[in-house]
Amino acid sequence: MTTAINAICTACNNTIQLSQEDLEQLGRSEPLPCSECDAMLKITPDANSERNAKLSVFALTIGAAIVAIVALINIFGDAGFPTYFVAIPVILVSTVLVSSLSNSKLNLDRVE
């Protein structure tokens, strides 16, 4: 199974699909030709990527802390419910949150 990632060419504003080989070429800082307009492209950083990464880490940290607190309560006493009653929803919510925050397209700018 091959993985294809959608990217936006800012030269022609078209969505193009990148194969694994294309991503490796971009990862080596080598320009890649656009399949639509033949412009040479490179990756440009997304303005929200750092904020989304921080939100993802924060959500996972809070979830882990909540599960750890319930686990400690169950070790030294009785919280009235098993730890997995908290762990499973936290894992599901964290997965959906991280997935939605990372569901963005790559922006490709023309090489000068």
C-alpha positions in Angstrom: 0.0 0.0 0.0 1.4 3.4 -1.0 0.8 6.5 1.1 -0.1 9.7 -0.7 -0.1 13.1 1.0 -2.0 16.0 -0.3 -0.1 19.3 -0.7 -1.0 22.7 -2.0 1.2 24.3 -4.7 1.2 28.0 -4.0 2.4 28.8 -7.5 -0.8 27.5 -9.2 -3.0 26.9 -6.1 -3.7 23.3 -7.0 -3.8 20.3 -4.7 -1.2 17.7 -5.7 -0.6 14.3 -4.3 2.9 13.5 -3.1 4.2 9.9 -2.9 6.7 8.6 -0.3 9.6 9.2 -2.7 8.4 12.8 -3.2 8.3 13.3 0.6 11.8 11.9 0.9 13.1 14.3 -1.8 11.5 17.2 0.0 12.9 16.0 3.3 16.4 16.2 1.8 15.7 19.9 1.0 15.7 19.1 -2.7 13.1 21.0 -4.9 10.3 19.0 -6.4 8.5 19.8 -9.7 4.7 20.5 -9.5 2.7 18.0 -11.5 0.3 20.8 -12.6 2.4 23.8 -13.5 6.0 22.4 -13.5 7.3 25.0 -11.0 10.1 23.8 -8.7 8.7 23.6 -5.2 9.9 23.4 -1.6 8.1 23.0 1.7 7.2 26.1 3.7 6.4 25.9 7.4 2.8 26.2 8.4 2.1 29.1 10.8 -0.1 27.0 13.0 2.1 23.9 13.2 3.9 24.9 16.4 0.7 25.9 18.1 -1.0 22.6 17.1 2.0 20.6 18.3 1.9 22.4 21.7 -1.8 21.7 22.0 -1.3 18.1 21.2 1.4 17.7 23.8 -0.7 19.6 26.4 -3.8 17.4 25.8 -1.7 14.2 26.0 0.0 15.4 29.2 -3.3 16.4 30.9 -4.8 13.0 29.9 -1.8 11.1 31.3 -2.0 13.1 34.5 -5.7 12.3 35.0 -5.1 8.6 34.4 -2.1 8.6 36.8 -4.2 10.4 39.6 -7.0 7.8 39.3 -4.5 5.0 39.3 -2.8 6.3 42.5 -6.2 6.7 44.1 -7.0 3.1 43.3 -3.6 1.9 44.5 -3.9 3.6 47.9 -7.6 3.5 48.3 -10.8 3.0 46.3 -11.9 5.5 43.7 -15.1 3.6 43.2 -14.3 2.6 39.6 -11.5 1.0 37.7 -8.7 3.0 36.2 -9.5 1.8 32.7 -12.9 3.6 32.9 -10.9 6.8 32.8 -8.0 5.6 30.6 -10.1 4.4 27.6 -12.1 7.7 27.1 -8.9 9.8 27.6 -7.1 7.7 24.9 -10.0 8.1 22.5 -10.4 11.8 23.1 -6.7 12.4 22.8 -6.5 10.4 19.6 -9.3 12.4 18.0 -7.8 15.7 19.1 -4.3 14.9 17.9 -5.7 13.6 14.6 -7.8 16.7 14.0 -4.9 19.0 14.8 -2.5 17.2 12.5 -4.9 16.9 9.6 -3.5 19.7 7.5 -2.0 20.0 4.0 1.6 20.8 3.2 2.3 24.2 1.6 4.8 24.1 -1.2 6.3 27.4 -2.4 8.1 28.1 -5.6 11.9 27.9 -5.4 13.5 31.3 -6.3 
